[in-house]
Amino acid sequence: MGKQGSLRSPRPEYTNFGVSFGAKDSQSRSLETQQGGDAFVGRRVSSVDYKWDKDALLHGLRNVPTKLSACKGVCGVKRHIWFRNHLQSMVLTVGLMVFLFLLDSLVVSVLDHANSLPLRKSIKPKEVRTSFVNEGNKPVQMYDRLMNLASSALAEKEFRQDSSNFWEEQNHQASLWRPCANRKSRTNLVEVVGAGKTKKSIGFILVSANGGLNQQRVAVCNAVAVASLLNATLVIPKFLYSNVWKDPSQFGDIYQEEHFMNSLKDDINIVKELPSHLKSLDFKAIGSQITDADIPKEATPADYLKTVLPLLLKNGVVHFLGYGNRLGFDPLPFELQRLRCKCNFHSLKFVPKIKHAGSLLIKRIRNNDAARSMLDKQLLGNFISNIPLEGKDLVSGPSKYIALHLRFEVDMVAYSQCEFGGGEDERKELQAYRESHFPLLIDRLKNSTPVSPTELRKLGRCPLTPEEAALVLAALGFKHGTFIYLAGSRIYGGRSRMSPLTSLYPNLVTKEDLLSPSELAPFRNFSSQLAALDFIACATANVFAITDSGSQLSSLVSGFRTYYGGGRAPNLRPSKKWLAAILSKNSTMSWDTFEKRTRTMIEKGQNVDMRGYGKSIYRQPRCPECMCK
């Protein structure tokens, strides 16, 4: 085109050109809309018409100058006729736009109200991922092909509205077992172990438990059994400060002392403090301090009667320093087993502060405050509405969620000596961590035949990665939109490691996402109290998924769900060795085959057999000492 103001530049007063171009452009855009065309394409077509009209118009101007004035009148009449003919359509269009605007405002208002709930506000992948540490630059994946297949399978399930059957226990025999560890004692220990059980205590047992929340819980239950065995008075246990956990919390900061004492008063004597004449004693000097060197791991009652009872009779007090897993499971008298179960499942109740925060967690992820089961009432008491849901309502609706305990912290990863697809940088980083934190492991490795990372994986000794956890959940049929509560959040590799999991399951939250900073403030710097919140969220979940069955949290939560779940609280426990064998064929295996083999693996892990000899009574309470069938 020419410069603006030249003869070849169309000016606004050329009204006939404007009408002609507008009509053609309108027709072109209308046709486009009907055919699903692109607006940009429409503009290109209009520009061709524009050029043609301009040339024709200029030709007419040169030959018939007097047509301009007549054109203005004709165009004005045409415009008036066009507006009159299209007035009704324009009114209807405007009305429809107003209606859609009002409808949109109503929908936004409803969504804003829903989003005002803490749960909906917190479920944002960007916020979730900020909880993780050791951030990487890009996703780390070991099974790209299977991940693509998993993504396609989840999309297909959404389209078909399929639902996983792993929201429920696969074996209905699980519902036949009922809690009964708090029943009255049926026999006297004199008949069983030969230790005199008289009305008068023969001395005091002081326990200083080490470890985190779950190790300390086991220590308390073992101490209760030992006090009963030795006919001694138990002083409410002390919790040692650890440089690892860095938590100064004591028993009364986590558990209700009065309830603990009252619930066990028919079984053992419990006091809050040692008598004043014993407080000043030097337990080590008088020989009453007992460490792990004095009592073997998973000791038998005979070990205590031989080593501890003489000291108790002599000095009237013994102090178990650094007490932990120092009482075996078999052989053990019926009453001692029952008492340990009673302590774990009935006597240890969290303090109101922890119950309140725990209730907020599950109310927000479920988006309701109704009690769903006996698990809710046992762990949360009056902090959740006493309106239990029945039957299929327990596993239906948008309020259900999975709790996932993902043991992929840096210490677990480094200690395993496995490789996880991070290349040379990862190998150097984990080796440096081992040398810094596990010197005894390094020394042992120097004097032993090395085992390759590939062989370690085949043996089932490698922690499951977030990617592997995602593949298992997808194979079990859990949908893309499933809500997942992640217990703990210090995942090695951070966002780069979590990316495969959050890509398949974006609705993943932690306690940091569900609770506000002010709600979390009372628990800051108290790792055991924070762990108690994870315990509650995992125990009350519809499904508890475990990646490492050897951890204390997984063990205790699984047992709690078995004890109070009524056969409606499934625990999904993959075999690391079995899964490694399945994933070894990842480059050629079809998704259907992977899905079938994974489901078989999980189903095998959901047996409801009685507790086996020597197995943990805290994880597997299905036995006459704890439960009734």
C-alpha positions, 0 to 999 in steps of 0.5 A: 500500500502507499503512504498514509494520505496518498491517493492509494491509501483508503481514507475513512470517508470512503464509506462504500469501501467500508461497507463492502469490506465489512460485509465480505469480512463478516461472511468470511468469519461466519463461514469460518466459525461454521467450519471450525476455521482459525481466526487468523486464517479468516484475517488472511482471507479478508486481506485478499478481499480488501486489496481487490475492493481497493483497486476497484474502488480507485478505478471508479473514483477516477472515472465517476467522481460524482458517485461519492455523494450518492454512495453515502446516501445509499450506504446509510440506507443499507446500514439502517436496513441491516441494523433493523433486520438484525436487531432481534439477533443482536438482542438475543446475542447480548442476552445470551452473553449476559446469561453466560456471564451470570452463570460463570459468576455463579460457578466461580462463586461456588468454586471459590467457596469450595477452595476456601476449605483448607484442603482444596487450597492446599492441593497444589503440586507447586506447593507440594513439591516445595516440601522436598529437599535436595532439589534436582534440575530435571526429572530422574527416571529409570523406567521411561517406557513403563511410565509412558504406558502407565500414563496412557493406562490411567487416561484410559481408566479415567475415560472408562470410569474404572475403579481400583478394587484395592480400596478394600481388603482382598481377603474377607477373612480379615473381618473375622478378627476383633480387638480384645487385648484389654480383656482381664488377665486369665492367668497368674505369671507365677504359673508361667515364668516362676517370677513371684507376682505379689501385691507389693512391688519389689522395686522400681524400673526406670527406662530411658528410651532412645530413637524416634517416636516409633522406636520409643513406643516399642520401648514403652510397651516392652518396659510395661511387659518387663515390669510385669515380669519382674513384679516391679513398679514402672516409672513413666519412661523418659525419652533420650535426646538424640543428635539425629532426631533433635527432639526434647519431647518427653512422654507427657508431651506426646502421650496422656500420662493419666490415661496410660497409668489408669488403663494399666493399673490392674496389671502393673504399678506405675508412678510418675517419678522415683521416690526422693530417696532413690533420685540421688543414687548413682545408678552406674556406681551401684551397678543398677544401670543396664545398657544394651551390652547387658541385655541382648537384642530381643532378649527372652524372659530368662535373660531378665530373670537372670540379669536384672532381677538380682539387681532389682532385689539388691538395690530396689531400682534398675535403670535401662539406659538407651532401652529399645528393642530388648524383648523378643516375641517368642517364646513369651508367656501369654500374659506378657504378650497380651500386656504388650498389645494392651499397652500399644493399642489401648494405653498409649493415647496422643495428647489433645494437641496432637489429636486436634492437629491430626483431626484437621489433617484428615478432615481437610484431605477427606473434606468432611469431619465425620468419623469413618471407623473405629480407627478414627475414634481410637486415634482422635476421640472427640476431635472428630464428629461421632457420625460413623459411616457404614458399609460401602460408604467407607470406601466411596466418594471423593473423600477417600485417600491413600497414605504413602510411606515412602522410605527414600531419605538420603540415609536409607538410599546411601546405606543401601549401596544401590544405584537409582539412575542418577549417574556418576554424580549420584554415585559420588554424592552417596559415597561421600555421604556414606563416608561421612555418616556410616564409617563402620559400614565403610570399614566393613565394606573394605573387608568384604567381597563387594556386591554389585548394585544390580545384585543388591536390587535382585536381592530386594535390598534397594529402597523403592523410588517414588517412580517405582511406587507410582508404577505400583499404584498405577498397576493396582488401578488407582486413578490419576486424581487419587488423593495421596498423603505422603508421610514425611517429605524429606525425599532424596533428590527432591523435586527431580525424584518426585516428578514421576510420582506427581506426574501420575498423581498430582493430588499429593499432599503432606502435613505441611500442605494441609496445615497452616504455618500457625497450626504447625508452629507448636510442633516445629523442632519436635520431630516425634510430635510431627511423626505422630501426625503422620501416624494418625494420617496413615492409620486412618487412611482408606489405604496404607501403601508401604514401600519398606515394611522394615520401618517402625512407622510402617510396622506400627501403623499396619498393626494398628490398622489390622487391630482396629480396621475391622477388615476394612483397612487394607495395607499394600505391601510390595515385595522389593525382591519380587518387584525387582524381578518384575521391573527387570523386564521393563524394556519389553513387558506389556502394561497388561503383563506388568499390571497382572504380575504386580497385582498378584504380588500385592494380593500375596502380601495381604494374607490374614494368617495368624502371627508367625513364630517370632514375628512382631506382635505390633505389626501382626496382632492377629493372635489369641494374645491380642485379638479374638476370632 
